[in-house]
Amino acid sequence: MSLYRLENIVHFYGGRPVLSVDRWDIRQGAITGLYGPNGSGKSTLLKLLGFVDTPTLGAIHFQGRRAETYSRRIRDRVALMPQESHLLKRSVYKNIAYGLRIRKDKAKEAEKIRLAMSLVGLDADQFADRPWYALSGGEARRVSMAARLVLNPSVLLLDEPTTSVDAASAKMMKQAATEAHRKWGASLVISSHDLQWLQDICHDIVYMFNGMILGEGGKTFIFGPWEKTGTRRAARRLADGQVFKTENAPENPAGATAAIDPEDLSIHTSAEVVPPGKPPLKGLITRLVLEKHADRISVSVSVGDTEFILYLDPETISRHGYQPGMPVLIAYNPGNVEWYSASAY
């Protein structure tokens, strides 16, 4: 049975469509990542999954039954942490205790709060009595996380949990999220710009753009802005100055997203062995992961701000000595790119 099932979801803000999902299932007990640019609909989707907003059209089922906003059956089982910390004007202890007291859950309150604080790396003796205004941005974010963890939710929804925080706070937030899954079996749905972190911990990664779910897993997505360079030709300048070129662009590629299948990518150690007609991009191997239930290895190669993903067999990895940190060339077919329109409606 699915944890969530979304069917024929369309959501509007101020008369403007911001989300469109025909059907999507989220697995019980899984860690699911949401990845996409700002404005792609990730925050809106999490609010619907947290049952704090009601979809304009369509239905959301939770554990096999249709659920409504603020449903009594599920409101104590799902915890949503939005992008903004939104602390109450009180001490750290009272901020974290607030949810427990709303639920009238007074049993072992102090013990639960100390545990939640320890999970996010905050010493209770040092921080419990500290007022909200005396916290750094990273500390406030960790308090917000602890206020969700203390509820021991079945589902934890995290909206960009590590954005705009210091490296130490980001590390503790990541550890706390994975500990909630490991320790309590919580299902996690995490929206993040940190694709490598999502790849490290998630069972499923969903790519979003312009309110649509583009797909899961392996494909490499290259978001705009695109520049039209000729008939059916377009180019995207990557963060490191290299240019990704396509030869099958739509008539108006502005704002569109390109997707490349792993099978259309190849990896090379020198330009001399790159196949003709496949332009190379200089990149760096960031990770190698043995795929579960498959005799292949997922290879992530960072090119500027884009992670290219392809699959190799262990023999090929061994023969070429591929390893994280190794500079390589990624080659692709510029005429074999899948396009997603800038408008889904």
One Martini backbone bead per residue (centre of mass of N, CA, C, O) as a GRO file, in nm:
protein
  345
    1MET     BB    1   0.096   0.036   0.021
    2SER     BB    2   0.062   0.356  -0.001
    3LEU     BB    3   0.110   0.647   0.150
    4TYR     BB    4   0.067   0.807  -0.118
    5ARG     BB    5  -0.200   0.944  -0.337
    6LEU     BB    6  -0.213   1.116  -0.644
    7GLU     BB    7  -0.509   1.267  -0.814
    8ASN     BB    8  -0.569   1.509  -1.027
    9ILE     BB    9  -0.378   1.753  -0.964
   10VAL     BB   10  -0.481   2.099  -0.906
   11HIS     BB   11  -0.320   2.421  -0.842
   12PHE     BB   12  -0.404   2.745  -0.707
   13TYR     BB   13  -0.287   3.094  -0.720
   14GLY     BB   14  -0.467   3.353  -0.786
   15GLY     BB   15  -0.557   3.189  -1.062
   16ARG     BB   16  -0.280   3.032  -1.072
   17PRO     BB   17  -0.108   2.774  -1.194
   18VAL     BB   18   0.131   2.551  -0.987
   19LEU     BB   19  -0.004   2.253  -1.014
   20SER     BB   20   0.050   1.921  -1.189
   21VAL     BB   21  -0.094   1.592  -1.108
   22ASP     BB   22  -0.205   1.298  -1.212
   23ARG     BB   23   0.010   1.075  -1.080
   24TRP     BB   24   0.122   0.973  -0.740
   25ASP     BB   25   0.353   0.766  -0.556
   26ILE     BB   26   0.433   0.695  -0.210
   27ARG     BB   27   0.635   0.521  -0.016
   28GLN     BB   28   0.650   0.334   0.247
   29GLY     BB   29   0.947   0.416   0.428
   30ALA     BB   30   1.062   0.633   0.250
   31ILE     BB   31   1.303   0.835   0.075
   32THR     BB   32   1.204   1.144  -0.069
   33GLY     BB   33   1.295   1.347  -0.341
   34LEU     BB   34   1.301   1.702  -0.427
   35TYR     BB   35   1.385   1.836  -0.755
   36GLY     BB   36   1.439   2.188  -0.832
   37PRO     BB   37   1.364   2.485  -0.909
   38ASN     BB   38   1.252   2.768  -0.850
   39GLY     BB   39   0.902   2.735  -0.897
   40SER     BB   40   0.830   2.409  -0.934
   41GLY     BB   41   0.640   2.311  -0.658
   42LYS     BB   42   0.755   2.194  -0.388
   43SER     BB   43   0.613   2.354  -0.160
   44THR     BB   44   0.325   2.299  -0.248
   45LEU     BB   45   0.339   1.991  -0.226
   46LEU     BB   46   0.407   1.979   0.079
   47LYS     BB   47   0.146   2.116   0.178
   48LEU     BB   48  -0.038   1.892   0.073
   49LEU     BB   49   0.104   1.656   0.232
   50GLY     BB   50   0.047   1.823   0.515
   51PHE     BB   51  -0.254   1.935   0.517
   52VAL     BB   52  -0.258   2.276   0.486
   53ASP     BB   53  -0.361   2.222   0.197
   54THR     BB   54  -0.600   2.236  -0.066
   55PRO     BB   55  -0.676   2.118  -0.348
   56THR     BB   56  -0.851   2.238  -0.605
   57LEU     BB   57  -0.792   1.959  -0.747
   58GLY     BB   58  -0.852   1.651  -0.642
   59ALA     BB   59  -0.669   1.371  -0.476
   60ILE     BB   60  -0.569   1.255  -0.144
   61HIS     BB   61  -0.404   0.967  -0.029
   62PHE     BB   62  -0.380   0.800   0.299
   63GLN     BB   63  -0.335   0.489   0.341
   64GLY     BB   64  -0.600   0.438   0.131
   65ARG     BB   65  -0.728   0.722   0.220
   66ARG     BB   66  -0.903   0.986   0.202
   67ALA     BB   67  -0.786   1.320   0.255
   68GLU     BB   68  -0.803   1.599   0.466
   69THR     BB   69  -0.772   1.889   0.589
   70TYR     BB   70  -0.695   1.845   0.912
   71SER     BB   71  -0.705   1.558   0.981
   72ARG     BB   72  -0.741   1.367   1.261
   73ARG     BB   73  -0.605   1.100   1.157
   74ILE     BB   74  -0.314   1.275   1.061
   75ARG     BB   75  -0.209   1.536   1.217
   76ASP     BB   76  -0.010   1.359   1.424
   77ARG     BB   77   0.176   1.212   1.173
   78VAL     BB   78   0.240   1.494   1.033
   79ALA     BB   79   0.544   1.681   0.952
   80LEU     BB   80   0.612   2.027   0.876
   81MET     BB   81   0.900   2.198   0.733
   82PRO     BB   82   0.958   2.493   0.643
   83GLN     BB   83   1.171   2.730   0.524
   84GLU     BB   84   1.070   2.877   0.764
   85SER     BB   85   1.099   2.871   1.105
   86HIS     BB   86   0.891   3.014   1.297
   87LEU     BB   87   0.932   3.123   1.582
   88LEU     BB   88   0.855   3.166   1.892
   89LYS     BB   89   0.826   3.403   2.165
   90ARG     BB   90   1.055   3.202   2.309
   91SER     BB   91   1.201   2.948   2.415
   92VAL     BB   92   1.341   2.668   2.311
   93TYR     BB   93   1.184   2.472   2.485
   94LYS     BB   94   0.894   2.592   2.419
   95ASN     BB   95   0.907   2.547   2.117
   96ILE     BB   96   0.937   2.232   2.132
   97ALA     BB   97   0.681   2.187   2.332
   98TYR     BB   98   0.428   2.287   2.184
   99GLY     BB   99   0.320   2.030   2.039
  100LEU     BB  100   0.285   1.857   2.292
  101ARG     BB  101   0.079   2.051   2.437
  102ILE     BB  102  -0.139   2.044   2.219
  103ARG     BB  103  -0.159   1.718   2.270
  104LYS     BB  104  -0.121   1.652   2.576
  105ASP     BB  105   0.199   1.557   2.599
  106LYS     BB  106   0.360   1.503   2.920
  107ALA     BB  107   0.530   1.262   2.886
  108LYS     BB  108   0.853   1.306   2.913
  109GLU     BB  109   0.926   1.592   2.804
  110ALA     BB  110   1.223   1.654   2.875
  111GLU     BB  111   1.340   1.399   2.742
  112LYS     BB  112   1.240   1.453   2.452
  113ILE     BB  113   1.382   1.728   2.415
  114ARG     BB  114   1.672   1.638   2.457
  115LEU     BB  115   1.675   1.441   2.221
  116ALA     BB  116   1.603   1.640   1.993
  117MET     BB  117   1.848   1.827   2.044
  118SER     BB  118   2.070   1.613   1.999
  119LEU     BB  119   2.001   1.550   1.697
  120VAL     BB  120   2.079   1.875   1.625
  121GLY     BB  121   2.325   1.974   1.820
  122LEU     BB  122   2.187   2.066   2.104
  123ASP     BB  123   2.251   2.180   2.411
  124ALA     BB  124   2.040   2.190   2.672
  125ASP     BB  125   2.204   2.355   2.885
  126GLN     BB  126   2.259   2.595   2.670
  127PHE     BB  127   1.955   2.628   2.504
  128ALA     BB  128   1.676   2.600   2.651
  129ASP     BB  129   1.673   2.920   2.773
  130ARG     BB  130   1.694   3.044   2.505
  131PRO     BB  131   1.603   3.288   2.315
  132TRP     BB  132   1.498   3.338   1.993
  133TYR     BB  133   1.684   3.610   1.944
  134ALA     BB  134   1.969   3.434   2.026
  135LEU     BB  135   1.977   3.312   1.735
  136SER     BB  136   2.087   3.174   1.478
  137GLY     BB  137   1.998   3.058   1.179
  138GLY     BB  138   2.095   2.764   1.233
  139GLU     BB  139   1.969   2.731   1.516
  140ALA     BB  140   1.675   2.784   1.436
  141ARG     BB  141   1.656   2.547   1.241
  142ARG     BB  142   1.710   2.326   1.457
  143VAL     BB  143   1.467   2.391   1.633
  144SER     BB  144   1.256   2.333   1.417
  145MET     BB  145   1.336   2.036   1.389
  146ALA     BB  146   1.294   1.949   1.687
  147ALA     BB  147   0.983   2.020   1.688
  148ARG     BB  148   0.931   1.765   1.503
  149LEU     BB  149   1.084   1.523   1.634
  150VAL     BB  150   0.929   1.521   1.915
  151LEU     BB  151   0.663   1.389   1.769
  152ASN     BB  152   0.716   1.131   1.618
  153PRO     BB  153   0.669   1.097   1.314
  154SER     BB  154   0.568   0.919   1.031
  155VAL     BB  155   0.592   1.204   0.877
  156LEU     BB  156   0.859   1.392   0.711
  157LEU     BB  157   0.859   1.734   0.602
  158LEU     BB  158   1.118   1.894   0.399
  159ASP     BB  159   1.197   2.240   0.330
  160GLU     BB  160   1.492   2.323   0.277
  161PRO     BB  161   1.676   2.255   0.549
  162THR     BB  162   1.987   2.377   0.436
  163THR     BB  163   1.918   2.659   0.373
  164SER     BB  164   2.101   2.922   0.491
  165VAL     BB  165   2.329   2.754   0.639
  166ASP     BB  166   2.565   2.632   0.803
  167ALA     BB  167   2.763   2.359   0.784
  168ALA     BB  168   2.702   2.244   1.068
  169SER     BB  169   2.392   2.257   1.050
  170ALA     BB  170   2.358   2.089   0.794
  171LYS     BB  171   2.477   1.830   0.910
  172MET     BB  172   2.271   1.794   1.145
  173MET     BB  173   2.017   1.784   0.971
  174LYS     BB  174   2.091   1.535   0.808
  175GLN     BB  175   2.126   1.342   1.048
  176ALA     BB  176   1.840   1.376   1.166
  177ALA     BB  177   1.682   1.267   0.927
  178THR     BB  178   1.814   0.981   0.914
  179GLU     BB  179   1.746   0.909   1.211
  180ALA     BB  180   1.438   0.910   1.186
  181HIS     BB  181   1.437   0.672   0.991
  182ARG     BB  182   1.606   0.463   1.155
  183LYS     BB  183   1.467   0.483   1.447
  184TRP     BB  184   1.133   0.523   1.347
  185GLY     BB  185   1.051   0.488   1.033
  186ALA     BB  186   1.030   0.739   0.882
  187SER     BB  187   0.886   0.916   0.639
  188LEU     BB  188   1.046   1.098   0.370
  189VAL     BB  189   1.021   1.443   0.245
  190ILE     BB  190   1.263   1.616   0.034
  191SER     BB  191   1.358   1.942  -0.027
  192SER     BB  192   1.640   2.014  -0.256
  193HIS     BB  193   1.955   2.148  -0.391
  194ASP     BB  194   2.103   1.885  -0.278
  195LEU     BB  195   2.164   1.631  -0.479
  196GLN     BB  196   2.381   1.460  -0.338
  197TRP     BB  197   2.224   1.410  -0.081
  198LEU     BB  198   1.981   1.275  -0.210
  199GLN     BB  199   2.148   1.045  -0.340
  200ASP     BB  200   2.254   0.928  -0.063
  201ILE     BB  201   1.942   0.883   0.088
  202CYS     BB  202   1.752   0.813  -0.141
  203HIS     BB  203   1.519   0.608  -0.306
  204ASP     BB  204   1.376   0.868  -0.431
  205ILE     BB  205   1.376   1.095  -0.720
  206VAL     BB  206   1.210   1.398  -0.793
  207TYR     BB  207   1.143   1.588  -1.079
  208MET     BB  208   1.089   1.945  -1.107
  209PHE     BB  209   0.868   2.156  -1.327
  210ASN     BB  210   0.631   2.378  -1.350
  211GLY     BB  211   0.441   2.178  -1.161
  212MET     BB  212   0.594   1.918  -1.249
  213ILE     BB  213   0.651   1.575  -1.294
  214LEU     BB  214   0.909   1.439  -1.477
  215GLY     BB  215   1.062   1.226  -1.280
  216GLU     BB  216   1.271   0.945  -1.206
  217GLY     BB  217   1.591   0.944  -1.161
  218GLY     BB  218   1.859   0.902  -1.399
  219LYS     BB  219   1.808   1.158  -1.529
  220THR     BB  220   1.916   1.451  -1.690
  221PHE     BB  221   1.864   1.788  -1.589
  222ILE     BB  222   1.821   2.097  -1.785
  223PHE     BB  223   1.793   2.410  -1.704
  224GLY     BB  224   1.738   2.713  -1.750
  225PRO     BB  225   1.849   2.927  -1.968
  226TRP     BB  226   1.783   2.958  -2.316
  227GLU     BB  227   1.949   2.979  -2.638
  228LYS     BB  228   1.890   3.069  -2.950
  229THR     BB  229   2.104   2.943  -3.244
  230GLY     BB  230   1.876   2.815  -3.431
  231THR     BB  231   1.742   2.576  -3.604
  232ARG     BB  232   1.681   2.368  -3.345
  233ARG     BB  233   1.874   2.550  -3.168
  234ALA     BB  234   2.046   2.531  -2.843
  235ALA     BB  235   2.174   2.698  -2.538
  236ARG     BB  236   2.367   2.629  -2.228
  237ARG     BB  237   2.517   2.797  -1.975
  238LEU     BB  238   2.722   2.700  -1.747
  239ALA     BB  239   2.877   2.775  -1.449
  240ASP     BB  240   3.180   2.718  -1.593
  241GLY     BB  241   3.118   2.810  -1.920
  242GLN     BB  242   3.003   2.587  -2.046
  243VAL     BB  243   2.834   2.435  -2.335
  244PHE     BB  244   2.509   2.328  -2.402
  245LYS     BB  245   2.402   2.151  -2.693
  246THR     BB  246   2.130   2.159  -2.931
  247GLU     BB  247   1.928   1.995  -3.224
  248ASN     BB  248   1.602   1.967  -3.085
  249ALA     BB  249   1.458   2.223  -3.038
  250PRO     BB  250   1.222   2.416  -2.974
  251GLU     BB  251   1.095   2.703  -3.088
  252ASN     BB  252   1.059   2.774  -2.761
  253PRO     BB  253   1.304   2.735  -2.503
  254ALA     BB  254   1.218   2.927  -2.301
  255GLY     BB  255   1.214   2.768  -1.985
  256ALA     BB  256   1.294   2.500  -2.053
  257THR     BB  257   1.353   2.138  -2.033
  258ALA     BB  258   1.617   1.908  -2.030
  259ALA     BB  259   1.666   1.555  -2.118
  260ILE     BB  260   1.890   1.277  -2.027
  261ASP     BB  261   1.980   0.973  -2.098
  262PRO     BB  262   2.214   0.756  -1.988
  263GLU     BB  263   2.250   0.611  -2.275
  264ASP     BB  264   2.346   0.910  -2.405
  265LEU     BB  265   2.604   0.862  -2.235
  266SER     BB  266   2.961   0.927  -2.205
  267ILE     BB  267   3.287   0.822  -2.083
  268HIS     BB  268   3.614   0.995  -2.059
  269THR     BB  269   3.978   1.057  -2.049
  270SER     BB  270   3.977   1.160  -2.358
  271ALA     BB  271   3.930   1.320  -2.665
  272GLU     BB  272   4.027   1.086  -2.862
  273VAL     BB  273   3.764   0.884  -2.766
  274VAL     BB  274   3.549   1.053  -2.875
  275PRO     BB  275   3.280   1.042  -3.043
  276PRO     BB  276   3.148   1.134  -3.317
  277GLY     BB  277   2.911   1.397  -3.259
  278LYS     BB  278   3.011   1.418  -2.942
  279PRO     BB  279   3.015   1.647  -2.722
  280PRO     BB  280   3.231   1.761  -2.474
  281LEU     BB  281   3.256   1.762  -2.110
  282LYS     BB  282   3.394   1.888  -1.831
  283GLY     BB  283   3.452   1.681  -1.539
  284LEU     BB  284   3.353   1.536  -1.211
  285ILE     BB  285   3.369   1.284  -1.007
  286THR     BB  286   3.147   1.235  -0.717
  287ARG     BB  287   3.010   0.935  -0.762
  288LEU     BB  288   2.971   0.584  -0.651
  289VAL     BB  289   2.695   0.347  -0.704
  290LEU     BB  290   2.555   0.060  -0.610
  291GLU     BB  291   2.300  -0.099  -0.740
  292LYS     BB  292   2.021  -0.229  -0.645
  293HIS     BB  293   1.950  -0.518  -0.812
  294ALA     BB  294   2.220  -0.438  -0.987
  295ASP     BB  295   2.489  -0.477  -1.230
  296ARG     BB  296   2.561  -0.161  -1.139
  297ILE     BB  297   2.691   0.181  -1.172
  298SER     BB  298   2.653   0.491  -1.044
  299VAL     BB  299   2.744   0.795  -1.218
  300SER     BB  300   2.865   1.110  -1.106
  301VAL     BB  301   2.888   1.422  -1.296
  302SER     BB  302   3.033   1.734  -1.264
  303VAL     BB  303   2.897   2.029  -1.444
  304GLY     BB  304   2.905   2.267  -1.273
  305ASP     BB  305   2.549   2.271  -1.189
  306THR     BB  306   2.561   1.970  -1.313
  307GLU     BB  307   2.430   1.635  -1.292
  308PHE     BB  308   2.555   1.356  -1.437
  309ILE     BB  309   2.398   1.039  -1.536
  310LEU     BB  310   2.537   0.706  -1.526
  311TYR     BB  311   2.603   0.362  -1.640
  312LEU     BB  312   2.818   0.100  -1.510
  313ASP     BB  313   3.024  -0.154  -1.504
  314PRO     BB  314   3.259  -0.282  -1.297
  315GLU     BB  315   3.473  -0.340  -1.518
  316THR     BB  316   3.494  -0.051  -1.628
  317ILE     BB  317   3.575   0.086  -1.369
  318SER     BB  318   3.837  -0.080  -1.327
  319ARG     BB  319   3.984  -0.033  -1.603
  320HIS     BB  320   3.978   0.302  -1.562
  321GLY     BB  321   3.973   0.403  -1.257
  322TYR     BB  322   3.721   0.508  -1.141
  323GLN     BB  323   3.679   0.806  -0.928
  324PRO     BB  324   3.648   1.023  -0.701
  325GLY     BB  325   3.789   1.328  -0.843
  326MET     BB  326   3.789   1.257  -1.141
  327PRO     BB  327   3.870   1.362  -1.446
  328VAL     BB  328   3.635   1.407  -1.720
  329LEU     BB  329   3.435   1.311  -2.003
  330ILE     BB  330   3.124   1.418  -2.138
  331ALA     BB  331   2.911   1.264  -2.373
  332TYR     BB  332   2.670   1.368  -2.632
  333ASN     BB  333   2.352   1.391  -2.796
  334PRO     BB  334   2.214   1.681  -2.940
  335GLY     BB  335   1.962   1.510  -3.092
  336ASN     BB  336   1.889   1.348  -2.792
  337VAL     BB  337   1.648   1.537  -2.654
  338GLU     BB  338   1.433   1.595  -2.395
  339TRP     BB  339   1.130   1.791  -2.371
  340TYR     BB  340   1.001   2.055  -2.152
  341SER     BB  341   0.773   2.265  -2.117
  342ALA     BB  342   0.705   2.582  -1.979
  343SER     BB  343   0.405   2.468  -2.019
  344ALA     BB  344   0.137   2.267  -1.854
  345TYR     BB  345  -0.159   2.433  -1.944
   0.00000   0.00000   0.00000
